[in-house]
Amino acid sequence: MDSREKGSSGKISGGRVLRRSSGSVGSASGLRRGRGGGSHQRSSHGHGDMKEKLERSRQSARECRARKKLRYQYLEELVASREKAIFSLRKELDQYREWAADIEAGRVPEGFLEAVKRDDELLPNSQKHE
């Protein structure tokens, strides 16, 4: 039989016979996916392995809980700092609203001139009174 002829166990491709692996679907090499180590045979001291695996699982769970606790502490601190900033900005907004009402009524608001001078000092010389 010529090597280019179709054999009973595969297909011909450019002079080579391609064989299918039996029992394996979707994998050219016949290997399975997943965590398994290949064969499903248990070692003779499988009970000890289970204890080690259980301890690793417990340690992993402890570490996960510790990370979660730190993450929540960080988020709580972040929320507290943002709430503080919001409170400060609302207070400043209320002050500006009072000043706007005073200016519309024809009065110079208390503390307004000092705030303008302070803001004027903070501006660079190129932005003053444009």
N, C-alpha and C positions, 0 to 999 in steps of 0.2 A: 504494500500500500504506500502510495506517495505521501510525503509529509504535507503536501498542499491539499490533499483530499480531506473531506470532512470525516472526523472520527466519530465514534459513538458517544464520546463523553464531552464534546465541546464544539466550538466554532472555529473556523479558520480565519486568521487575520494576518495577511502579509506573510504567509509561510509559517506562522506560529499557531499553535492550538491554544485557545483560551478556554480554560476549564472553570466551571462554576463550582463554588464551594457549596456543599450540600448542607442544608439546615440553617444557613445564615441569610437573612434577608436584609438588603440595604447596606451591606458592608462588604467591600471587595476583599478584605483580608480575613474575614471570618471572625473577627474579634467583636465582642459585645461591648456596649456602652454601660457606664454606671460605676459604682464604687467597688464592685466585686473584684477579687484578685484572680479571676480566671475560673478555676475549678471551684466547685461548691463543697469540697471536702473539708471537714473540720479537723483541726489538729487534735492530737490525743489529750492535750491539756487545754481544751477549749473553755473549760470553766474559769480558769485563770485569766484567759483573754477577755472573757465577758466582764470580769471584775475590773480589769484595766480599762476597758471601753466605757463601762459605767462611771468609773472615776473621772475619766477624761470628759465625759458628758457633763458630769456634775461641776467640774472645774470650769468648763466652757460656759455653763449656765451662770455660775458665780461671776465670771468676768463680764458676761453680757449684762447682768443686773447692775454691776458696778458702772459699766459704761452708760447704761440707761440713766442711773442716778446722777452721774456727772452731767449728762446731756440736759436733764431736767433742771438741775441747779443752774447751769449756764443760761438756759432759756428763761428761768424765773428772774435771774439777775438782769437779763436783757430787757424783759418786760418792765421790770421796776425802773430801769434807767429811762426807757422810752416814756413811761407814764410820768416820770418826773419832768422830762423835757416837754411833754404835752401840757402839763400843768403850768410850767413856766411860760410857754408860748401863749396859752390862753390868757394868763394874767397880763402879758404884754399886749395882746390884742384888745383886751378890755380897756387898758390904759389908752391905747390909740383911739378907741371908740369914744371914750370920755373926752379926749382932746378934740376930736372932730366935732363933737356936739358943742363944746365950748367955743371953738373957732367959728362955727356957724351962727352961734348966738352973739358973736362979736366980742368975745372975751379971750384974753390970752390965758391959756391953761397954766395952772401951777406946775412947775417943773418942766414945762415945754421948752423954754429958752435954754435951760441947762442941758437938756437932751440934745437939742440942735447943736449947741456948741461942742458937746462930747462927740456926736456923730461927725461933725465937721473936722474935728481933730483926727479922727480915724481914717478919713478919706485921704488918698494920695493927692499931692498938689495938682496933678493933671486933671483930676475930676472935680475940683472945687469950683462951684459957681459957674457952671458951663452954660 
